[in-house]
Amino acid sequence: MLARLDDHDQRALIRRAFHGRAERGDGSWASRVVIASTASHRNEGRTLADIAAESGGDDVDALCDVLVSERLRVSMIHFSMCEADVEAVLAHPVTMIGSDGLPPGVGGRPHPRLFGTFPRVLGRYVRDKKVMSLSEALAKMTSLPADAFGLDKRGRIRPGEVADLVCFDPDRVIDGGDYTSAAHDPVGISWVMQAGELVVQEGRWLGRRRGERLTPR
């Protein structure tokens, strides 16, 4: 992969593919790609368009040069979603709400969803924009995915279930980070319980690790 990315002829093929299929009509795809983290921590928080302008090359050269210089150890944030689409999908009855991202602690500028996905849904899309009700959002975060993935004794508050609980204020809860500084605690969460044991209180982790890897049926 590294050899191909560094090869002039291969770059020509990549450039042709980008210009033929991936690039939008306004030619701004590189301005929507932000480097989140790299092995050397160089270029973090910058767009590919900025890197290309500084180096004097084009956008594809900037992309390939970053990947080669970091030996592929690069993550990115790509701005491509439409807010109306996000709201329509969130409101659909079969949509489940989850998050993904690299584990915290690797540095860089990760996507703010890593720290604030669920508080953002509860604050922005439930309370402020009223895309769905609070009960609908909670089901999309808990019982719906638990049922879909076959996670026994998870996703509901009732006798015999695992006591994974979050106490939050629906009038205050919101995410705290943004794209320039993601690693901020959310607001409005009083405490968190995992498997019946208090692990977070007043925004402070108590040093207990009670989570476990869950295996779908």
C-alpha positions as CSV (number, residue, x, y, z in Angstrom):
1,M,0.0,0.0,0.0
2,L,2.8,2.5,0.9
3,A,4.7,1.7,-2.3
4,R,1.6,2.2,-4.4
5,L,0.7,5.5,-2.7
6,D,4.2,6.8,-3.3
7,D,4.2,5.7,-7.0
8,H,3.6,8.5,-9.6
9,D,1.5,6.3,-11.9
10,Q,-0.6,5.0,-9.1
11,R,-1.3,8.5,-7.9
12,A,-2.5,9.3,-11.4
13,L,-5.0,6.5,-11.2
14,I,-6.1,7.7,-7.8
15,R,-6.5,11.3,-9.0
16,R,-8.6,10.1,-12.0
17,A,-10.9,8.1,-9.7
18,F,-11.3,11.1,-7.3
19,H,-12.1,13.5,-10.1
20,G,-14.4,11.0,-11.8
21,R,-16.5,9.8,-8.9
22,A,-15.7,11.1,-5.4
23,E,-15.4,14.8,-6.0
24,R,-18.5,17.0,-5.8
25,G,-19.2,19.6,-8.4
26,D,-17.8,22.4,-6.2
27,G,-14.4,20.6,-6.1
28,S,-14.2,21.1,-2.3
29,W,-13.8,17.5,-1.1
30,A,-10.4,18.1,0.4
31,S,-11.7,21.1,2.5
32,R,-14.2,18.6,4.1
33,V,-11.5,16.2,5.3
34,V,-9.9,17.1,8.6
35,I,-6.9,15.2,10.0
36,A,-8.0,14.0,13.4
37,S,-4.8,12.1,14.5
38,T,-1.5,10.9,13.1
39,A,1.3,8.8,14.5
40,S,3.6,11.9,14.7
41,H,0.8,14.3,15.7
42,R,1.7,16.5,12.7
43,N,-1.1,18.1,10.7
44,E,-3.8,17.3,13.3
45,G,-6.8,19.6,13.0
46,R,-5.9,20.7,9.5
47,T,-7.8,20.1,6.3
48,L,-6.3,18.3,3.3
49,A,-6.9,21.5,1.3
50,D,-4.7,23.5,3.8
51,I,-1.9,20.9,3.6
52,A,-2.1,20.9,-0.3
53,A,-1.9,24.7,-0.4
54,E,1.1,24.8,1.9
55,S,3.0,22.1,0.0
56,G,2.2,23.4,-3.4
57,G,0.8,20.1,-4.6
58,D,-2.8,19.1,-5.3
59,D,-5.3,17.5,-3.0
60,V,-4.5,13.9,-4.0
61,D,-0.8,14.5,-3.4
62,A,-1.6,15.9,0.0
63,L,-3.7,12.8,0.8
64,C,-1.1,10.4,-0.3
65,D,1.8,12.3,1.3
66,V,0.1,12.3,4.7
67,L,-0.6,8.6,4.5
68,V,2.9,7.7,3.4
69,S,4.7,9.9,5.9
70,E,2.6,8.5,8.8
71,R,2.7,4.9,7.5
72,L,-1.1,4.8,7.3
73,R,-1.5,5.6,11.0
74,V,-4.0,8.4,10.3
75,S,-7.6,9.1,11.2
76,M,-9.9,11.7,9.8
77,I,-13.1,13.6,10.2
78,H,-15.2,13.9,7.0
79,F,-17.9,16.5,6.8
80,S,-20.5,14.9,4.5
81,M,-23.9,14.8,6.3
82,C,-27.0,16.8,5.8
83,E,-28.8,17.9,9.0
84,A,-32.2,17.2,7.6
85,D,-31.1,13.7,6.7
86,V,-29.8,13.2,10.2
87,E,-33.1,14.3,11.8
88,A,-35.1,12.1,9.4
89,V,-33.1,9.0,10.2
90,L,-33.1,9.7,13.9
91,A,-36.9,9.9,13.9
92,H,-37.4,6.7,12.1
93,P,-38.9,4.0,14.4
94,V,-36.2,1.3,13.6
95,T,-33.2,3.6,14.0
96,M,-30.9,2.7,16.9
97,I,-28.5,5.2,18.4
98,G,-24.8,4.4,19.0
99,S,-21.4,5.8,18.6
100,D,-18.1,4.8,17.2
101,G,-14.5,6.1,17.3
102,L,-11.0,5.2,18.3
103,P,-10.4,4.7,22.0
104,P,-9.6,7.9,24.0
105,G,-6.0,8.5,25.0
106,V,-4.4,8.3,21.5
107,G,-4.1,12.1,21.3
108,G,-5.0,14.2,18.3
109,R,-8.4,15.8,17.7
110,P,-11.0,13.0,17.7
111,H,-14.6,13.4,16.6
112,P,-16.7,14.9,19.4
113,R,-19.1,12.0,19.1
114,L,-16.5,10.0,21.0
115,F,-17.4,11.9,24.2
116,G,-20.8,13.4,23.6
117,T,-23.1,11.3,21.3
118,F,-25.8,10.4,23.7
119,P,-25.9,13.8,25.6
120,R,-26.1,15.5,22.2
121,V,-29.1,13.4,21.1
122,L,-30.9,14.1,24.4
123,G,-30.1,17.8,24.5
124,R,-30.2,18.8,20.8
125,Y,-32.5,16.4,19.1
126,V,-34.9,15.6,22.0
127,R,-35.1,18.8,24.1
128,D,-34.3,21.5,21.6
129,K,-35.4,20.3,18.2
130,K,-38.0,17.8,19.4
131,V,-37.2,15.4,16.6
132,M,-38.4,12.6,18.9
133,S,-39.7,12.2,22.5
134,L,-37.5,11.4,25.4
135,S,-38.9,7.9,25.8
136,E,-38.3,7.2,22.1
137,A,-34.7,8.3,22.3
138,L,-34.0,6.3,25.4
139,A,-35.5,3.2,23.8
140,K,-33.3,3.8,20.7
141,M,-30.2,3.9,23.0
142,T,-31.1,0.9,25.2
143,S,-33.9,-1.7,24.7
144,L,-34.0,-1.5,20.9
145,P,-30.2,-2.3,20.3
146,A,-30.3,-4.8,23.2
147,D,-33.1,-6.7,21.5
148,A,-31.6,-6.3,18.0
149,F,-28.2,-7.7,19.1
150,G,-29.6,-10.3,21.5
151,L,-27.9,-8.8,24.6
152,D,-29.4,-10.7,27.6
153,K,-30.5,-8.8,30.7
154,R,-29.6,-5.5,29.2
155,G,-31.5,-2.4,28.0
156,R,-34.4,-2.3,30.5
157,I,-34.9,-1.4,34.2
158,R,-36.6,-4.3,35.8
159,P,-35.9,-7.1,38.4
160,G,-33.3,-9.5,37.2
161,E,-31.7,-7.2,34.6
162,V,-28.1,-5.9,34.8
163,A,-28.2,-2.5,36.6
164,D,-26.5,-0.3,34.0
165,L,-28.0,3.1,34.9
166,V,-27.4,6.8,34.0
167,C,-29.0,9.6,36.1
168,F,-29.3,12.8,34.0
169,D,-31.3,16.0,34.0
170,P,-33.3,16.2,30.8
171,D,-33.5,20.0,31.1
172,R,-29.7,20.4,31.2
173,V,-28.0,17.5,29.5
174,I,-25.9,18.4,26.5
175,D,-22.5,17.5,25.0
176,G,-19.5,19.6,25.9
177,G,-17.0,19.2,23.1
178,D,-16.7,20.4,19.5
179,Y,-14.5,19.7,16.5
180,T,-11.6,21.8,17.7
181,S,-11.7,20.4,21.3
182,A,-13.6,17.2,21.7
183,A,-12.4,15.8,25.0
184,H,-14.9,17.6,27.3
185,D,-17.4,16.0,29.7
186,P,-21.1,16.4,29.0
187,V,-23.3,18.6,31.2
188,G,-26.3,17.4,33.2
189,I,-25.2,13.8,34.2
190,S,-25.3,13.3,38.0
191,W,-24.1,9.7,38.2
192,V,-23.5,6.5,36.3
193,M,-23.9,2.9,37.6
194,Q,-22.4,-0.2,35.9
195,A,-23.6,-3.6,36.9
196,G,-25.1,-2.2,40.1
197,E,-22.0,-0.3,41.2
198,L,-21.5,3.5,41.1
199,V,-18.7,4.4,38.8
200,V,-19.2,8.1,38.1
201,Q,-20.5,10.7,40.5
202,E,-21.0,14.5,39.9
203,G,-19.0,14.2,36.7
204,R,-16.0,12.4,38.4
205,W,-14.9,8.8,37.6
206,L,-14.5,6.9,40.8
207,G,-11.8,4.6,39.5
208,R,-13.9,1.5,39.2
209,R,-14.1,-0.4,35.9
210,R,-17.2,-2.5,35.8
211,G,-17.8,-2.6,32.0
212,E,-17.4,-5.8,30.0
213,R,-17.4,-6.9,26.4
214,L,-20.9,-8.0,25.4
215,T,-21.3,-10.9,22.9
216,P,-24.5,-10.8,20.7
217,R,-26.5,-14.0,20.4
